Amino acid sequence: MPVAVFVNNTERFDLQTVKDGYVVIRRMTYGESLKRQSMAQKIYMEQATGGARDVRGEVDIQTERVALWEFANLIVEHNLTDEGDRQLNFRNPADVMRLDGPVGTEIGQYIDEFNGASESDEVKNS
């Protein structure tokens, strides 16, 4: 019978923005995909007691939180370092935030591409 559960599926992506740089990205499980989607949006709804027309809603897109989770959990290997030749730790948000903009953007696009998030604006990296 066909196996439909998580199998550790990874792919290596050579970076265009860093000479000789690469990342190995892991595919998410369905449960992780659901978690990612729920992290992406925080919805706040309120209805005043005055009537149905007093409804207020707010959607907060949590792209930074999602990106930090992705880097920490989906990048399983890389060769990227800081200026002191220390390998970056993508489980440390400070290391992720220090990335050069184009490098972080490229890695985020590979994560989206490999995990099929390019169709959903809520979980898509910018």
Secondary structure, DSSP 8 states (H G I E B T S, - for coil): ----S----EEEEE-SSSTT-EEEEE---HHHHHHHHHHHEEEEEEE-TT-TT-EEEEEEE-HHHHHHHHHHHHEEEE--B-TTS-B--TTSHHHHHTS-HHHHHHHHHHHHHHTT-TT-TTT---
